[in-house]
Amino acid sequence: MGEYKPPFHMTDRITNLVAAISEQIGRITVLSHGKLNPHLRKENRIRTIHSSLAIEQNSLSLEQVTAILDGKRILGNPNEIREVKNAYDTYELMLSLNPNSVKDLLKAHRVMMEGLIPENGTFRSGGVGIFDGDIVVHMAPPAKFVPMQIQELFDWYKESEMHPLIKSAIFHYEFEFIHPFADGNGRIGRMWHSLLLGKWNELFYWLPVEELIRSRQQDYYDALGKSDKEADSYYFVELILEIILATLEETVVVGEN
């Protein structure tokens, strides 16, 4: 492995969360015989898209998003409607994407941001930051370093022997730290996290983790800010694992009912 190593230290909390998540996955696998039914998969996909876009200030309701994806016409902001259609098309690509391919990352971004920004499918050429309202949570590295930093991150993930639950959360944090695109970093980062986990366990292709991220949106931004300030992503990793566990627990309840 090269010299690149994301700043992170292991905590007892992370160890316990990984154990609890693994236990919940086992329960869901038994209840569902290893597969989510097609109706639940579609419903979860719609919830995922609605929540991921709502985090980015898309004002369309879950009912409106459902109608759009059912091919119905709705009254709404044309850009917001396009965001929904683009997100659906991108998530539909998921099973064919290679999570270790930077080329596939650019392909996903091209589809996600088609018709929304000029720089879709290419790394940014200018400076960007993460904002929580009007407050700058993080200023991203200069654009000239982005291709190298993303390649190093992908190489690190591929070669790391960490548990996928942990290293995918670190990847998510580092991706948002680099903020490689002019726009769409949040929705692509969250989707790529699901892709990385889906390659480990297919359940994660269909799990609406974004819905709970949205319900803990302030915690999400706070964890990004804390990890940034401390130069250690464990804050963010703990939060993401808490959210994954809560999502799995809700899925088990649905399964048992």
SVG drawing of the C-alpha trace seen along z (x, -y; Angstrom):
<svg xmlns="http://www.w3.org/2000/svg" viewBox="-49 -32 53 50">
<polyline fill="none" stroke="black" stroke-width="0.4" points="0.0,0.0 1.1,-3.5 1.8,-6.2 -1.8,-7.5 -3.6,-6.6 -6.7,-8.3 -6.4,-9.7 -8.6,-7.4 -8.3,-5.5 -10.4,-2.6 -12.7,-2.9 -14.6,-0.4 -17.8,-2.1 -17.0,-1.3 -16.1,2.4 -19.5,2.8 -21.4,1.1 -19.9,3.5 -20.8,6.5 -24.4,5.2 -24.8,4.5 -23.5,8.0 -26.1,9.5 -28.9,7.5 -27.9,8.5 -28.0,12.1 -31.6,11.6 -32.8,10.0 -31.2,12.7 -33.1,15.4 -36.4,13.5 -36.1,12.6 -34.4,15.9 -31.6,13.6 -33.7,11.5 -35.9,8.4 -39.2,8.7 -39.4,6.6 -42.1,4.3 -40.0,3.5 -36.9,2.9 -38.8,0.4 -40.3,-1.4 -36.9,-1.6 -35.2,-2.9 -37.8,-5.7 -37.3,-6.6 -33.5,-6.6 -33.8,-9.0 -36.3,-11.3 -34.2,-11.5 -30.8,-12.0 -32.3,-14.9 -34.1,-16.4 -30.8,-16.7 -29.7,-18.8 -32.8,-21.1 -35.0,-19.4 -38.5,-20.3 -40.5,-17.5 -42.5,-15.3 -42.2,-11.5 -45.6,-11.3 -44.4,-13.6 -41.1,-11.6 -43.2,-8.4 -45.5,-9.9 -42.5,-11.0 -41.0,-7.6 -44.3,-6.0 -44.2,-8.2 -46.9,-10.6 -46.8,-14.4 -46.6,-16.7 -46.4,-20.4 -43.0,-21.3 -39.7,-22.9 -38.3,-21.5 -34.8,-21.2 -36.1,-19.3 -38.0,-16.9 -34.8,-16.4 -32.9,-15.7 -35.3,-12.9 -35.2,-11.3 -31.3,-11.6 -31.0,-10.1 -33.3,-7.2 -31.2,-6.5 -28.0,-6.6 -29.2,-4.2 -30.4,-1.9 -26.8,-1.8 -25.6,-0.7 -25.3,3.1 -23.2,2.5 -20.8,0.1 -17.3,1.1 -16.8,-0.6 -13.0,-0.5 -13.2,-2.4 -12.7,-6.2 -14.1,-6.0 -17.3,-4.6 -17.5,-7.3 -17.3,-9.9 -20.0,-8.0 -22.3,-8.0 -21.8,-11.7 -22.4,-12.4 -25.8,-10.7 -26.7,-12.2 -26.0,-15.8 -27.0,-15.6 -28.6,-18.9 -28.0,-20.4 -24.4,-21.6 -22.0,-22.1 -19.2,-20.1 -21.2,-16.8 -19.0,-13.7 -15.7,-15.7 -13.8,-16.7 -14.3,-20.3 -12.0,-23.1 -12.6,-25.6 -12.7,-25.8 -15.7,-24.5 -16.8,-24.1 -19.4,-22.3 -22.0,-24.6 -24.5,-24.1 -26.9,-26.9 -24.6,-29.9 -21.8,-28.5 -18.8,-27.0 -18.2,-23.5 -15.3,-22.6 -13.2,-24.2 -12.1,-21.5 -8.6,-21.1 -7.6,-23.0 -9.0,-21.5 -5.6,-20.6 -5.1,-17.9 -8.5,-16.3 -7.7,-13.6 -4.6,-12.4 -6.5,-12.4 -9.4,-10.5 -7.2,-7.9 -5.3,-7.5 -8.5,-7.1 -9.8,-4.4 -6.4,-2.6 -6.4,-2.7 -10.0,-1.3 -9.1,1.6 -6.0,2.6 -7.2,2.0 -8.0,5.1 -10.3,3.2 -13.9,4.4 -16.0,3.0 -18.4,1.4 -15.5,-0.7 -13.5,-1.4 -16.6,-2.4 -17.5,-5.0 -14.0,-6.3 -14.2,-6.4 -17.5,-8.4 -15.8,-10.9 -12.7,-11.3 -14.8,-11.7 -16.7,-14.6 -13.4,-16.0 -12.0,-16.1 -15.3,-17.2 -14.3,-16.3 -17.2,-17.8 -18.6,-21.3 -21.9,-20.0 -23.5,-16.6 -20.8,-15.5 -23.3,-14.7 -25.7,-12.6 -22.8,-10.8 -20.9,-10.2 -23.9,-8.6 -24.7,-6.5 -21.0,-5.3 -21.1,-4.3 -24.1,-2.1 -22.3,-0.7 -19.2,0.2 -21.4,1.9 -23.6,3.6 -20.5,5.3 -20.0,6.7 -23.7,7.6 -26.4,7.1 -28.9,6.0 -27.2,2.6 -28.1,1.9 -31.7,1.6 -31.4,0.2 -32.7,-3.4 -29.7,-4.6 -30.2,-8.1 -33.6,-8.4 -32.0,-8.2 -29.1,-10.4 -31.7,-13.0 -33.4,-12.6 -30.0,-13.2 -28.9,-15.8 -27.5,-18.2 -25.5,-15.3 -24.2,-14.4 -22.8,-17.9 -21.6,-18.1 -19.7,-14.8 -18.1,-16.1 -17.1,-19.3 -15.7,-17.5 -13.7,-15.0 -12.3,-17.8 -11.3,-19.8 -9.7,-16.9 -8.2,-15.4 -9.7,-12.0 -12.7,-10.5 -13.8,-8.3 -16.6,-10.8 -18.1,-10.4 -17.5,-6.7 -19.3,-6.2 -22.3,-8.3 -22.7,-6.5 -22.5,-3.1 -25.2,-4.2 -27.4,-5.2 -26.8,-1.9 -27.7,0.0 -30.9,-2.0 -31.9,-1.5 -31.3,2.3 -33.3,2.4 -36.2,0.7 -35.9,3.2 -36.1,6.1 -39.2,4.6 -40.8,4.3 -39.8,7.9 -41.2,9.3 -44.5,7.4"/>
</svg>
